Amino acid sequence: MKILAVLFLLAGFFFTAVAAIGVLRLPDFYTRLHASGKADTLGISLSLLGLAVYEGFSLVSVKIILIAVFIFLANPTGTHVLAKAAYRSGVKPWTKKEGT
């Protein structure tokens, strides 16, 4: 079980790192928001799942799973609200310039 927990934690770290790199490297607000919304949610969920597996079946692991479910539902909702607010505020999406 500890090997499975370490695999989940490593996968969570990988997706969280990819989300951080995406936020730093992508060109505009919407693509950065997409990177953080997708990869960060998966990374945190996998990390919490790894911690729950490591803990074994107990009240603590049930609480960790409930936190993961909340994050899995709240992160995409918050991302959508931020994107909608940015769009209504007039934030323009990135377009590729000709010749580049």
C-alpha positions in Angstrom: 0.0 0.0 0.0 2.9 2.4 0.7 4.2 1.9 -2.9 0.7 2.8 -4.2 0.6 5.9 -1.9 4.0 7.0 -3.2 2.9 6.6 -6.8 -0.2 8.7 -6.2 1.9 11.4 -4.4 4.5 11.4 -7.3 1.7 11.7 -9.9 0.2 14.5 -7.9 3.5 16.3 -7.7 4.0 15.9 -11.4 0.6 17.4 -12.3 1.0 20.2 -9.8 4.4 21.0 -11.3 3.0 21.0 -14.8 0.3 23.4 -13.7 2.9 25.7 -12.2 5.0 25.6 -15.4 1.8 26.2 -17.5 0.9 29.3 -15.4 4.4 30.7 -16.0 4.8 29.8 -19.7 1.4 30.2 -21.3 0.7 33.5 -23.1 -2.6 34.8 -21.7 -5.0 34.8 -18.8 -7.4 32.2 -20.2 -4.7 29.6 -21.1 -3.1 30.1 -17.8 -6.4 29.6 -16.1 -7.0 26.4 -18.1 -3.6 25.0 -17.0 -4.2 25.8 -13.4 -7.8 24.6 -13.4 -7.1 21.2 -14.9 -3.7 20.1 -13.9 -3.8 21.7 -10.4 -7.1 20.0 -9.6 -5.8 16.6 -10.7 -2.5 17.1 -8.9 -4.1 18.0 -5.6 -6.6 15.2 -5.9 -4.0 12.6 -6.6 -1.8 13.9 -3.7 -4.7 13.7 -1.3 -5.6 10.3 -2.5 -2.0 9.2 -1.9 -2.2 10.5 1.6 -5.5 8.7 2.2 -4.0 5.4 1.0 -0.9 5.9 3.1 -3.1 6.6 6.2 -5.2 3.4 5.7 -8.9 3.2 6.4 -9.6 5.5 9.3 -11.5 8.7 10.1 -8.5 10.7 9.0 -8.5 9.1 5.5 -12.3 9.7 5.2 -11.7 13.4 5.9 -8.9 13.5 3.4 -11.2 12.0 0.7 -13.9 14.5 1.6 -11.5 17.3 1.1 -10.4 15.9 -2.2 -14.0 15.7 -3.4 -14.6 19.3 -2.3 -11.5 20.5 -4.2 -12.5 18.4 -7.2 -15.9 20.2 -7.3 -14.8 23.7 -6.2 -11.7 24.2 -8.4 -13.4 23.9 -11.8 -16.3 26.0 -10.5 -14.0 28.7 -9.3 -12.0 28.6 -12.6 -15.2 29.0 -14.6 -16.3 31.9 -12.5 -13.0 33.6 -12.9 -13.0 33.1 -16.7 -16.5 34.4 -17.0 -15.7 37.5 -14.9 -12.6 38.2 -17.0 -14.5 37.8 -20.3 -17.2 40.2 -19.0 -14.5 42.7 -17.9 -13.1 42.8 -21.4 -10.0 40.7 -21.1 -9.1 39.7 -24.6 -7.9 36.2 -25.5 -4.4 35.8 -27.0 -4.2 35.6 -30.7 -1.1 34.6 -32.7 0.4 37.5 -34.5 1.2 37.0 -38.2 4.8 36.4 -39.0 5.6 34.8 -35.6 
